Amino acid sequence: MFRLIIVLIVMLAQQKTYAENQSIDYISQYKDIAISEMHRTGIPASIKMAQALLESGAGKSTLALKANNHFGIKCGNSWNGGTFYREDDDYKNGKLIKSCFRQFNSVSESYIAHSDFLTKQKRYAFLFNYHKDDYKSWAKGLRKAGYATDKKYPQKLIHIIEKYQLYELDNLEAPILAQNNRKRTKEESTESSHASKVIAAAETSNTVVKENYKTPPSSRKRRRVDEEAKYHIVQEQQSIAEIAMLYDLEETAIRLRNRLPKDAEPLKGEKIFLRKKI
């Protein structure tokens, strides 16, 4: 009996060590994407990494393995990409039905979609008033905004952050994803290369060339014609600063009307309200 107890204790210790090693490997593999997204959008890398670890089971969940979805992001009405169905918490006529989750081409796309989800939803706007190293306020704020129904969700995130010292990520400079000196596996190299391309494309929408800016004649004409326009439909790689310049409005005012954080930019096709407070 005593020997059996010892065997069980050893097995449990081995399982715990294995789980911790998985988490450490996961952090090592994807931390660069989390840090880059922090610099692009203002979401703390510690929060993003803790959520990813929790939601994806350190990348071992069915959703992560089969759909590259590491944050449990559901399809929603506007999603037109790949889909993956599994039972979650959706019911129809009192019966549990399979929920539609987004399927991504890579893990990096999942991380960026998570950033877009938080920056584009008005209910999360207040989070960006917190400093990027205030992970406790972010963890509690996510629960308050309705990201998760689990009352212990903030404590779980904080525990993960402090256990693996993820708060250290919040003070790091943005990495050059494709030039990491650490020897990578083939899978990591492919993911990192893809991540650098996807994030670079996302960052393009944040870059505004202000020097020597000249408003094209067509734009000047449109401003006169649409000077009373109530909203604007975002074009390819168009920033809030460019939209403000186009309509001769203050960028800060447009961001306030649309509850858009200072480091976030709109997506192509999105409706940006110019004069009507929403």
N, C-alpha and C positions, 0 to 999 in steps of 0.2 A: 504493500500500500504506500509506504514511504517512498519507495523507488518510483512508483507511478506519479506521485505528486511532484517529485523532482523533474521527471520527464516532462510533465505538463508545464511546469514553470519555465523550463529551458525552451520548450516549443513556443510558449507565449512571448518569451524574450526575443527569440529569433524572428517571430512574426512582427513584433514591434520594431526591431532593428531594420527588417526588410522594408516595412512601410516608411520608416524615416528616411532610409536610403533612397527610396523612390521619390519622396518629396524633395530631397536635396538634389537629386539628378534633374528633376523637373525644373526646379528653380534655376539651376545652372544652365539648362537648355533654353529657357524662355525669358530670363530676366532682362536681356538686352531689349527685347520687344517691349516689355513693360516700361522700361526706363525711357525708351524712345517715345512711346505713347504719352508718358508723363510730360515730357518736354513739348510735345505737340498739342496736348489738350488740357493739361493741368491736373489730370487724375493721378493721385499718388501711385507710384510703382508698387509700394507695399500693399496698398488696397487691391490693386488689380491682380497682383500675384497671389494674395491670400484668397481672393474670390475664385481665381482660377483653380487653385489647389483644392479648395472646398467643393466647388461645383463640379469639377471634373475628376475628383479622386486622384489628383496628381497625374492626370492624363490617362487614367486607366478605365474611366467610365465608358459604357457602350456609346453614349453620345459623342464623347471625345474621340474614341477609336474609329467609329464608323462615319461620323459626320464632321470631324474636326471642329466640333462645337464645344468649347471649353467653358462656356458661361451659361449654358442652358437657355440660350436666346430662342424664343419661339418665332414662328413665321410672321405673324401679324398680317394686317390687311395689305400692306404696301410691298411685302417681300415677293420678288419674282425669280429668285434664284433656286438652287437645289433644296430639296426637302427631305426630312427624315421623320418617320412617325414612330412614336412609342407612347405607352401609357404613362400619364403623369398626374394631372389633377383636373382634367377637363371632363365634365359630365354632360350627357344628353339624355333627357327623359329619365333622370335619376340613375343612369348607368354610366360607368367609367368608360370613356372612349379614348382612342389614341390621339395624342396631341401632335401638332405639326411643329417641328423644330427646323431651324435653318441649317442647311448643310453647306459647308465652306470648302474651298479648294485647298486651303492650308490653315494651319493654326494661327499664323499671323493675321489672316483675314478675320478670324474669330476675335482676336484681340482688338483689332481696329473697329469691328462691328460693336464690340462692347463699349468702346470709347464713344462711338457715334450715338449709341443708345442712351448713354448718360448725358452727353452734351446737347442732344436735340430734344430731350423730354423736359418740358417746363418744370415738372415736379422735382427734378434734380438740380435745378438752377442754383438753389441756395447753397448747395454743397461747395460750389466754386468760390464761395466767400471764405471758406476755411483755408488755412495755409496748407501747402502740400505735405508738410511733415506732421500735420495734426491728424494722424491716422485714427485716433479714437473718435474724434468728432465725425470723421467721414464714415466710420463703421456704424456709429449710432444714427447718423443722418440717412444712410442707405435704408436702414430699417424703418425710420420715420417716414421716408418718402414712399415706402411700399415696395421696395425691391424684393424683399423676402417677407414671408408671413411668420417665419420662425422667430419667436420672441428672444431666443438666445443667439440669433444671427450675429449681432455686434460682438458679443463675447467670444464667439467662435472665430471671427475674423481677427480680433485683437489677440487671442491666444496663439493663432497661427503666426501672426506678425512677430510677436515677441519670442515665440519658441525658436523661430528660424532667423530672428533679427532682421526681418525684411525692411524695417525702418531705415536701415543703412542704404537701401536702394534709393530712397527719396532724396539723398544728397549727392548722387552721382551724376556726372556729366553724361550727355547723350552719347551712346556708343556708336562706332561705325560698324554696323552689323556684318558687313561682308568682309571685314578685315580683322576679325578677332584672332588673337595670336594662339588661343587654345586650340589644340588639335581636335578636330571635329569628326564625328562619324559622317557617313555619306548623307544620312537623313538630316542631321543637324545642319550641314553645309547647305543642302538644298533649301531647307526651311529658312535659314538665315539670309541666303541670297534672295529668296522670294520676299522675305519680310522687308529687306532694304528697299526693294523695288516698290512694294505696295505702300510702305510708309513714305517713301520719297514722293510718290504720286499724291498721297494724302496731304503732305506738307506743301505741295505746290499751291494748293488752294489757300494756304496761309501766307504765302509770299506776295507782298505788294510792292511794286517798284514805284516809289513816290518821287524820286528825283527825275527831273526832265519829263514829267508826265504831261502829256498833251491830250485833251479830250478830243476824240475824233469828231469831225463835223456831224456825222450821223447821230452821235451821242448827244452833242449840243442841241441838235434839232429835237431829239426825242425828249430832252429835259424840258424844253419849252412847251412841247405838245402835251407831255404827261406831268406837268408840274403839280397837278392836283391828284395824281395817281395814289390810290390807297395801298396798293401792294405791288411787288415786283417778283417775277418768276426768275429764279437763279439760273444763269447760263453756265456752260462748262468752265470750271476752274475760276469762277467769279467770287471775289471776296466781299465781305461787308464794307470794307473801306472803298472798294471800287463802286459798289452800289450807292454808298453815301455820296461819293464824288459825282456820280451820274445824275443824282437828283438834287444835288446841292444841299444835302442834309448832314447832320452830325452823326458820325459813326456810333458814338456812345448812345445817342437817342434811339437809333435803330436797334441796337442790341438790347436796350431796356424794353422797347416795345415787344420784342420777340423773345425775351427772356433767354438771350443767347450769351453764354459766358465770353469773357474777353479774349480767350485763347481759342475759341471754337469758330469754325466757318461753316456756312450752309452747304447743303448738297445740291447738285444739279437738279432742277425741276421743283425745288422747294419754294413755297410761297412766303415771301418776306414782307411783312406789313410795314408800311412807310409812315402812315399818319394815324392809323386807327390803333388805339391801345387794346391789346387782347389779354 
